[in-house]
């Protein structure tokens, strides 16, 4: 596994918008820039970042702006400006050979799974799932501290949080904390090579020329594979069927454990098959933990695609820790 060069003070971070622009949340984006600069980093912003559109630019333009940051030797890390729905359009325009020759930390969450998952499984380059460019604030220091620690090479342990806000609360700037309780059948501990992302995005990569999942899983099967699955708007039925699809594709053959998020938009058609029961039914004896602090609820842990992870759970709480080897 290739781990890009860690960042130092005054290093340059590139921000581009391979999915949506941040025009609808410019205030949050400006705050994020202030936070990055307060942390000691310089910022280089691509031309389409501030567009107020579900597509920041044409697919080819988005690819070009990403490639320019990849090829710029001064840029040490690249953060996707926002999530969205249409990053898959721009993947054909990504210069993956340039990324192979110039590995640098790529960060994003949700739709940027298209890029992060593909880069890690195709190129063996570790990527960060946790923050988009408009997601940094001065108040949320603990999850941000972990993210910035990871960028600089410190891999501290992350513990489950005490409370969380739903995705809707977060985007509407409502503070309505709910108690965190991870859910698993028994106390459990598992470890292995981590891979995953937003479930809806991964589904759409299957069978495309960007799908190198089976090669990645075969290469690291001796480590064991830990999956993390961030549910955005899948219903509990659809979630169950996706798990079966992955299982029947052999993706869980060497799986030592599965980390499952809280759904951003929960939709349970039948209480007999809610998200917890769906995971239990589909995964069977594969250890799995639901309602984890990953994905679209806030706060969320930063996850390192491609790294070795150790996950521990007991009585509703838990922790994760990484080794970069």
HELIX and SHEET records of a PDB file:
HELIX    1   1 UNK A   23  UNK A   25  5                                   3    
HELIX    2   2 UNK A   26  UNK A   38  1                                  13    
HELIX    3   3 UNK A   59  UNK A   71  1                                  13    
HELIX    4   4 UNK A   87  UNK A   93  5                                   7    
HELIX    5   5 UNK A   96  UNK A  101  1                                   6    
HELIX    6   6 UNK A  110  UNK A  112  5                                   3    
HELIX    7   7 UNK A  113  UNK A  123  1                                  11    
HELIX    8   8 UNK A  141  UNK A  151  1                                  11    
HELIX    9   9 UNK A  167  UNK A  171  1                                   5    
HELIX   10  10 UNK A  199  UNK A  205  1                                   7    
HELIX   11  11 UNK A  213  UNK A  219  1                                   7    
HELIX   12  12 UNK A  236  UNK A  248  1                                  13    
HELIX   13  13 UNK A  271  UNK A  273  5                                   3    
HELIX   14  14 UNK A  275  UNK A  283  1                                   9    
SHEET    1   A 6 UNK A  42  UNK A  45  0                                        
SHEET    2   A 6 UNK A  12  UNK A  16  1                                        
SHEET    3   A 6 UNK A  75  UNK A  80  1                                        
SHEET    4   A 6 UNK A 105  UNK A 108  1                                        
SHEET    5   A 6 UNK A 127  UNK A 129  1                                        
SHEET    6   A 6 UNK A 303  UNK A 305 -1                                        
SHEET    1   B 7 UNK A 158  UNK A 159  0                                        
SHEET    2   B 7 UNK A 317  UNK A 323 -1                                        
SHEET    3   B 7 UNK A 308  UNK A 314 -1                                        
SHEET    4   B 7 UNK A 188  UNK A 198 -1                                        
SHEET    5   B 7 UNK A 225  UNK A 230  1                                        
SHEET    6   B 7 UNK A 255  UNK A 261  1                                        
SHEET    7   B 7 UNK A 288  UNK A 292  1                                        
SHEET    1   C 2 UNK A 163  UNK A 164  0                                        
SHEET    2   C 2 UNK A 178  UNK A 179 -1                                        
END                                                                             
